[in-house]
């Protein structure tokens, strides 16, 4: 499975074959890691199987492309102890995900802030459909059968 997502390479084009007559806006961020999504779409794309992951929308690679030494890959998967088999993850306007205790109460409910990277490492849960109500947008996660 591809975890290391190398930055796109420069591809000269145009009539001169050098690309000098075109503007090229390449990524200045460098290589990315499919285990570090930054939003729901990239979390869904890379959760459990990173073969669908493509460059763009992930955090930077922290191991210089050497996945066997990556601390994120080597870390123990996270678990979530919850009474319900379905949990709503609300996305705060600042972009951070929050696991909600009582989704019907909106932001007045008790919530636990998580990171996108930690959600990608969550074991025993699948990423579900998106959700939108008067409080915010979000998505559901579902416990997998044991």
Secondary structure by P-SEA (a helix, b strand, c coil): ccccccccccccccccccccccccccccccbbbccccccaaaaaacccccccccccccccccccccccccccccccbbbbbccccbbbbbbcccbbbbbbcccccccccbbbbbcaaaaaacccbbbbbbbbccccccbbbbbccc
